[in-house]
Amino acid sequence: MPEAEAPARKRIATAWLGGCSGCHMSFLDLDLRLIDLLAAADLVFSPIADIKAFPEGVDLTLVEGAVANEENLELAHRIRANSRIVASFGDCAVTGNVTSLRNHLPVEELLTGLYKAGSGSVPRSGEGAEILPELLPRVLPLHQVIAVDAFIPGCPPDPDRIWAAVTALLDGRPVPSVEGERTFG
């Protein structure tokens, strides 16, 4: 009898858009469960793995942070085009949360004022422009930019919630909700 083919390993990714990195810190708080996760899946893109290009054929991508600038927008579209499941990971991705507070501020005026009070003006093109990606007119939660398959709320989500969501999504089950909360997934 021919030997059965081993099931293909899942491919997971995490991405960090406009936010504080708290969700990724909470992801790292999975501690020993990370070993279990990486025994069953390959981490193919993540700021914690320092992989530069988002790959094709990703099974699950957790996206932390809101879409705040052109780089975030481009990455969000690349993620959606190359991921079977995309999950908004944390309140900034789910609602815009703290990152979207700038929607009510005169950002251009503030940045120009800060740079003029310092050593110059806001770089727009040419030398130095790459340090400041072009801001979008408004910060947006991820689902207002691309289709999202699941939501993992929390600021940041606690490791138990992350573990429950990731294992459910990788197994093809709905994301469990917390009592009194709308079902996400």
C-alpha positions as CSV (number, residue, x, y, z in Angstrom):
1,M,0.0,0.0,0.0
2,P,1.4,3.4,-0.9
3,E,2.4,5.7,1.9
4,A,-0.1,8.4,2.7
5,E,1.0,11.9,1.9
6,A,1.4,14.0,5.0
7,P,-1.1,16.9,5.2
8,A,0.3,20.2,4.0
9,R,1.5,22.4,6.8
10,K,-0.6,25.5,7.3
11,R,1.0,28.9,6.5
12,I,0.3,31.7,8.9
13,A,1.3,35.3,8.8
14,T,1.0,38.4,11.1
15,A,1.2,42.0,10.0
16,W,1.5,45.2,11.9
17,L,-0.1,48.3,10.4
18,G,-0.9,51.6,12.3
19,G,-0.9,50.6,16.0
20,C,1.2,50.1,19.1
21,S,2.5,46.5,18.6
22,G,0.6,45.4,21.8
23,C,-1.2,42.6,19.8
24,H,2.1,41.1,18.7
25,M,3.4,41.3,22.3
26,S,0.2,39.5,23.4
27,F,0.8,36.9,20.6
28,L,4.3,36.3,22.0
29,D,2.6,35.7,25.4
30,L,1.3,32.5,24.0
31,D,4.6,31.2,25.4
32,L,4.8,27.4,25.0
33,R,1.7,27.3,22.8
34,L,3.9,29.1,20.2
35,I,5.9,25.8,20.0
36,D,2.6,23.9,19.4
37,L,1.5,26.4,16.8
38,L,4.8,26.3,14.9
39,A,4.8,22.5,15.1
40,A,1.6,22.6,13.0
41,A,2.2,25.7,10.9
42,D,4.9,27.8,9.2
43,L,5.2,31.4,10.1
44,V,5.8,32.9,6.6
45,F,5.5,36.6,7.3
46,S,5.6,38.7,10.5
47,P,7.5,41.6,12.1
48,I,8.7,39.2,14.7
49,A,10.3,37.1,12.0
50,D,11.6,40.1,10.0
51,I,10.4,38.7,6.6
52,K,10.3,41.6,4.1
53,A,7.9,40.4,1.3
54,F,4.4,39.2,1.9
55,P,4.2,35.7,0.3
56,E,1.5,34.0,-1.8
57,G,-0.6,31.1,-0.5
58,V,-1.1,32.1,3.2
59,D,-3.8,30.2,5.1
60,L,-4.3,32.7,7.9
61,T,-3.1,36.3,8.4
62,L,-3.6,38.2,11.6
63,V,-3.5,41.9,10.9
64,E,-2.8,44.3,13.8
65,G,-3.4,48.0,13.5
66,A,-5.5,50.4,11.5
67,V,-4.9,51.5,7.9
68,A,-3.2,54.9,8.4
69,N,-0.9,55.5,5.4
70,E,-0.2,54.4,1.8
71,E,2.2,51.6,2.9
72,N,-0.5,50.2,5.2
73,L,-3.1,50.4,2.3
74,E,-0.7,48.6,-0.1
75,L,0.1,45.9,2.4
76,A,-3.6,45.3,3.3
77,H,-4.4,44.7,-0.4
78,R,-1.4,42.4,-0.8
79,I,-2.5,40.5,2.3
80,R,-6.1,40.1,1.0
81,A,-5.0,38.9,-2.4
82,N,-2.7,36.3,-0.9
83,S,-4.5,35.0,2.2
84,R,-7.3,32.5,2.5
85,I,-8.4,33.9,5.8
86,V,-7.7,37.5,7.1
87,A,-8.5,38.3,10.7
88,S,-8.6,41.8,12.2
89,F,-6.3,41.4,15.2
90,G,-7.0,43.8,18.1
91,D,-9.1,46.9,18.5
92,C,-7.1,49.1,16.2
93,A,-7.7,46.7,13.3
94,V,-11.3,46.1,14.3
95,T,-12.5,49.7,15.0
96,G,-9.6,52.1,14.3
97,N,-9.3,52.6,18.1
98,V,-6.4,54.8,19.3
99,T,-4.9,55.1,15.8
100,S,-8.0,56.8,14.5
101,L,-7.9,59.5,17.1
102,R,-5.8,61.5,14.5
103,N,-8.9,61.7,12.3
104,H,-10.1,64.6,14.4
105,L,-6.8,66.5,14.4
106,P,-5.3,68.9,11.8
107,V,-2.4,66.4,11.1
108,E,-0.9,68.3,8.1
109,E,-0.8,71.5,10.2
110,L,0.7,69.7,13.2
111,L,3.4,67.9,11.3
112,T,4.4,71.0,9.4
113,G,4.5,73.0,12.6
114,L,6.6,70.4,14.3
115,Y,9.1,70.1,11.4
116,K,9.3,73.9,11.0
117,A,9.9,74.3,14.7
118,G,12.6,71.7,14.3
119,S,14.9,71.5,11.3
120,G,12.6,71.8,8.3
121,S,9.4,70.9,6.7
122,V,7.5,67.6,6.1
123,P,9.4,65.6,3.5
124,R,7.2,65.0,0.4
125,S,9.6,63.5,-2.1
126,G,13.2,63.0,-2.7
127,E,15.7,62.7,0.1
128,G,14.2,61.9,3.4
129,A,10.6,61.3,2.1
130,E,10.9,57.5,2.7
131,I,10.9,58.0,6.5
132,L,7.3,59.3,6.4
133,P,4.9,57.3,4.3
134,E,2.1,59.4,2.8
135,L,-0.8,59.6,5.4
136,L,-4.3,58.7,4.2
137,P,-6.9,61.4,4.8
138,R,-8.5,59.3,7.5
139,V,-7.4,56.3,9.5
140,L,-9.6,53.3,8.7
141,P,-10.3,50.0,10.4
142,L,-9.2,47.1,8.3
143,H,-12.6,45.9,7.2
144,Q,-13.3,49.3,5.6
145,V,-10.3,48.7,3.2
146,I,-10.5,44.9,2.5
147,A,-12.8,42.0,3.2
148,V,-12.1,40.5,6.6
149,D,-13.1,37.0,7.6
150,A,-12.8,37.2,11.4
151,F,-12.4,39.7,14.2
152,I,-10.3,39.2,17.3
153,P,-11.1,42.2,19.6
154,G,-9.2,43.4,22.6
155,C,-6.6,46.0,23.3
156,P,-4.7,43.9,23.1
157,P,-6.5,40.5,22.9
158,D,-5.4,38.3,25.7
159,P,-3.3,35.2,24.8
160,D,-6.1,32.8,25.6
161,R,-8.4,34.6,23.1
162,I,-5.7,34.7,20.5
163,W,-5.1,30.9,20.9
164,A,-8.8,30.1,20.7
165,A,-9.2,32.2,17.6
166,V,-6.1,31.0,15.8
167,T,-6.7,27.3,16.5
168,A,-10.4,27.7,15.5
169,L,-9.5,29.5,12.2
170,L,-6.8,27.0,11.3
171,D,-9.3,24.1,12.0
172,G,-12.0,25.8,9.9
173,R,-14.2,26.5,12.9
174,P,-15.9,29.9,13.8
175,V,-14.0,32.2,16.2
176,P,-15.4,31.7,19.7
177,S,-16.9,34.8,21.3
178,V,-16.8,36.1,24.8
179,E,-20.0,36.0,26.8
180,G,-22.0,39.2,26.3
181,E,-20.1,40.0,23.1
182,R,-21.2,39.8,19.5
183,T,-20.0,36.7,17.8
184,F,-17.0,37.4,15.6
185,G,-15.9,35.3,12.7
